[in-house]
Amino acid sequence: MSEDRFILLDPGASRPTRVPLPPATTVKARTEDTEGRFSLMEVVVAQEIPRHVHHVADECIYVLSGALGVEFDDTDRTVMAGQFVLLPHGVPHALRPASTPPPNVLQISSPGGWECYLEDLSEHLSGAGRRGRPDAALLNRIAEPYRITYEEPATPSQPVAPDRP
């Protein structure tokens, strides 16, 4: 093994990223570190991650502490500390904190790229005037190159005005 590919991180340390990521996210192995095979992050899941599909990447999550709510296809589960869940590509899923404090997880994406998507998302959201959570349409524009699709909520239909004589 080449010394330049050996990575040893201290507790809480993160690999460098192109743009700052939220403090709840630490990148342990970047996609470029593994020649594209996977990426590994430690994440505190403090807010809901809306229902989405990875069309290429499998997502693996090991819960270090707390409880993680996982909606997978049409099933809702709570994954506890010490448990592992595999979210294969092509299957819709959503994640949410199910404990206080929120869960801390290790997340592997294979092939890698998840941290690159998060960099693009962070870069976009750090733009002037950005407030609040992005909608599914915005997420999909940013996620498209990474073959990730967020479900867009159904648009309420317009009420039909009654006919007038």
C-alpha positions as CSV (number, residue, x, y, z in Angstrom):
1,M,0.0,0.0,0.0
2,S,1.3,3.4,-0.9
3,E,2.0,5.8,2.0
4,D,0.2,8.6,0.2
5,R,-3.1,6.6,0.3
6,F,-2.9,5.9,4.0
7,I,-5.3,8.0,6.0
8,L,-5.4,8.3,9.8
9,L,-7.8,10.8,11.3
10,D,-8.0,11.8,14.9
11,P,-11.4,11.7,16.7
12,G,-13.7,14.3,15.3
13,A,-11.4,15.1,12.4
14,S,-12.7,15.3,8.8
15,R,-11.1,15.0,5.4
16,P,-10.8,18.4,3.6
17,T,-13.8,19.3,1.5
18,R,-14.2,21.7,-1.4
19,V,-16.6,23.9,0.6
20,P,-17.5,23.8,4.3
21,L,-20.1,21.2,5.2
22,P,-22.4,21.6,8.2
23,P,-20.6,20.8,11.5
24,A,-22.8,17.7,11.9
25,T,-21.0,16.1,8.9
26,T,-17.5,14.8,9.0
27,V,-16.0,13.2,6.0
28,K,-13.8,10.2,6.9
29,A,-13.1,8.9,3.4
30,R,-13.7,11.0,0.3
31,T,-14.7,9.4,-3.0
32,E,-11.3,10.4,-4.4
33,D,-9.5,8.6,-1.5
34,T,-11.1,5.3,-2.5
35,E,-10.8,5.7,-6.3
36,G,-14.5,6.1,-6.5
37,R,-15.5,2.8,-4.7
38,F,-17.1,4.4,-1.7
39,S,-17.3,7.4,0.6
40,L,-17.6,7.3,4.4
41,M,-19.1,10.0,6.6
42,E,-20.0,10.4,10.3
43,V,-23.3,12.4,10.5
44,V,-25.5,13.6,13.2
45,V,-29.0,13.3,11.6
46,A,-30.5,16.4,13.3
47,Q,-33.3,17.0,10.7
48,E,-35.5,14.9,8.4
49,I,-34.0,13.9,5.0
50,P,-36.9,13.8,2.6
51,R,-37.9,10.7,0.6
52,H,-35.5,10.1,-2.2
53,V,-34.0,7.4,-4.4
54,H,-30.3,6.8,-5.2
55,H,-30.4,5.3,-8.7
56,V,-26.8,4.1,-8.6
57,A,-25.4,4.1,-5.1
58,D,-26.2,1.7,-2.2
59,E,-26.3,3.5,1.1
60,C,-25.2,1.7,4.3
61,I,-25.9,3.2,7.7
62,Y,-24.6,2.0,11.1
63,V,-26.1,3.8,14.1
64,L,-23.4,4.8,16.6
65,S,-25.8,6.4,19.1
66,G,-29.4,7.4,19.4
67,A,-32.2,6.2,17.2
68,L,-32.8,6.8,13.5
69,G,-36.2,6.6,11.8
70,V,-36.0,5.0,8.4
71,E,-38.8,4.9,5.9
72,F,-37.9,2.3,3.3
73,D,-40.2,1.6,0.4
74,D,-43.5,1.3,2.3
75,T,-42.0,0.3,5.7
76,D,-41.2,2.5,8.7
77,R,-38.5,1.3,11.1
78,T,-36.6,2.7,14.0
79,V,-32.9,1.7,13.8
80,M,-31.2,1.8,17.2
81,A,-27.6,2.2,18.3
82,G,-25.5,-0.8,17.2
83,Q,-27.9,-1.6,14.4
84,F,-27.1,-1.5,10.7
85,V,-29.4,-0.8,7.7
86,L,-28.6,-1.3,4.0
87,L,-30.6,1.0,1.6
88,P,-30.0,-0.5,-1.8
89,H,-30.1,1.7,-4.9
90,G,-33.4,2.1,-6.6
91,V,-35.5,1.9,-3.4
92,P,-37.2,5.1,-2.1
93,H,-36.3,6.0,1.5
94,A,-36.3,8.9,4.0
95,L,-34.4,9.4,7.2
96,R,-35.3,11.3,10.4
97,P,-34.1,11.7,13.9
98,A,-36.0,9.4,16.3
99,S,-34.2,10.3,19.5
100,T,-33.1,13.3,21.6
101,P,-30.2,14.0,21.1
102,P,-30.4,13.1,17.4
103,P,-28.7,10.0,16.2
104,N,-25.0,9.8,15.2
105,V,-24.4,7.5,12.3
106,L,-21.7,6.2,10.0
107,Q,-22.8,6.4,6.4
108,I,-21.2,4.6,3.5
109,S,-22.2,5.3,-0.1
110,S,-21.0,2.9,-2.7
111,P,-19.9,3.9,-5.3
112,G,-18.9,7.2,-3.6
113,G,-20.1,10.7,-4.4
114,W,-22.4,11.5,-1.5
115,E,-20.0,14.0,0.0
116,C,-19.6,15.7,-3.5
117,Y,-23.4,16.1,-3.6
118,L,-23.4,17.6,-0.1
119,E,-20.6,20.0,-1.2
120,D,-22.7,21.2,-4.1
121,L,-25.8,21.5,-1.9
122,S,-23.9,23.4,0.8
123,E,-22.3,25.7,-1.8
124,H,-25.7,26.5,-3.3
125,L,-27.5,27.0,0.0
126,S,-24.7,29.3,1.3
127,G,-25.5,31.8,-1.4
128,A,-26.8,35.2,-0.3
129,G,-30.4,35.4,0.7
130,R,-30.9,31.6,1.1
131,R,-33.1,30.8,4.0
132,G,-35.1,27.8,5.1
133,R,-35.1,24.3,3.7
134,P,-34.8,23.7,-0.1
135,D,-37.8,22.3,-1.9
136,A,-37.7,19.1,-3.8
137,A,-37.4,20.8,-7.2
138,L,-34.2,22.6,-6.1
139,L,-32.8,19.4,-4.5
140,N,-33.4,17.5,-7.7
141,R,-31.6,20.1,-9.8
142,I,-28.5,19.8,-7.5
143,A,-28.8,16.0,-7.1
144,E,-29.3,15.2,-10.8
145,P,-25.6,14.7,-11.7
146,Y,-25.4,12.3,-8.8
147,R,-28.3,10.2,-10.0
148,I,-30.4,11.0,-6.9
149,T,-34.1,11.9,-7.2
150,Y,-36.2,13.5,-4.4
151,E,-40.0,12.9,-4.5
152,E,-41.8,16.1,-5.2
153,P,-45.1,16.6,-3.3
154,A,-48.2,16.5,-5.3
155,T,-49.4,19.9,-6.4
156,P,-52.8,20.6,-5.0
157,S,-55.4,20.8,-7.8
158,Q,-57.1,24.0,-8.4
159,P,-60.6,24.2,-7.1
160,V,-63.1,24.1,-9.9
161,A,-65.4,27.1,-9.9
162,P,-69.1,26.2,-10.2
163,D,-70.8,27.0,-13.4
164,R,-72.8,30.2,-13.2
165,P,-76.0,30.6,-15.1
